[in-house]
Amino acid sequence: MTGGKRGEWRADARRDRREDRRPRLEALSAGKGRQGDPFTLRWVIGHLIEETSRHNGHLDIVRELVDGVKGG
């Protein structure tokens, strides 16, 4: 990364860290759910954590079936 590009990147990072640039957890999505209501950022983040946990659990079950080791 050249000096000019690095400086540009740092300026962008400083701008994005400002309080007024941070998304609010109650911000509403442009898309709508099944009932026609928008999602909040809080709901989206919670849903991503839940889905990731669920899929990790599924992978753990598959791994146990393959190697026979329970847990760990």
C-alpha positions in Angstrom: 0.0 0.0 0.0 1.5 3.3 -1.0 1.8 6.2 1.4 -1.0 8.1 -0.3 -3.4 5.2 -0.2 -2.5 4.4 3.4 -3.3 8.0 4.4 -6.5 7.9 2.5 -7.4 4.6 4.3 -6.6 6.2 7.7 -8.7 9.2 6.9 -11.6 7.0 5.9 -11.2 4.9 9.1 -11.2 8.0 11.3 -14.3 9.3 9.6 -16.1 6.0 10.0 -15.3 5.8 13.7 -17.0 9.1 14.5 -20.1 8.8 16.7 -22.5 10.2 14.1 -21.4 7.7 11.5 -22.2 4.6 13.7 -25.4 2.8 12.8 -28.1 2.8 15.5 -29.4 -0.5 16.7 -33.0 0.7 16.2 -32.3 1.7 12.6 -34.9 0.1 10.2 -34.1 -2.0 7.2 -35.2 -1.1 3.7 -36.5 -4.7 3.2 -39.6 -6.0 4.9 -40.3 -9.2 6.8 -43.2 -11.7 6.2 -45.7 -9.5 8.0 -44.5 -6.4 6.0 -42.6 -4.8 8.8 -39.0 -3.6 8.5 -36.3 -5.2 10.6 -34.2 -3.4 13.1 -30.4 -3.7 13.1 -30.6 -5.2 16.6 -32.9 -8.0 15.2 -30.6 -8.6 12.2 -27.5 -8.9 14.4 -29.3 -11.2 16.8 -30.6 -13.3 14.0 -27.1 -13.7 12.5 -25.7 -14.8 15.9 -28.5 -17.3 16.2 -28.1 -18.7 12.7 -24.3 -19.0 13.1 -24.7 -20.9 16.4 -27.3 -23.2 14.8 -25.1 -24.1 11.8 -22.1 -24.5 14.1 -24.1 -27.0 16.1 -25.1 -28.9 12.9 -21.4 -29.1 11.9 -20.5 -30.4 15.3 -23.0 -33.2 14.9 -21.6 -34.1 11.5 -18.0 -34.0 12.8 -19.0 -36.4 15.7 -20.6 -38.7 13.2 -17.4 -38.7 11.1 -14.7 -39.0 13.8 -16.7 -40.6 16.6 -15.4 -38.2 19.2 -18.1 -36.6 21.4 -17.7 -32.9 22.3 -14.4 -31.0 22.3 
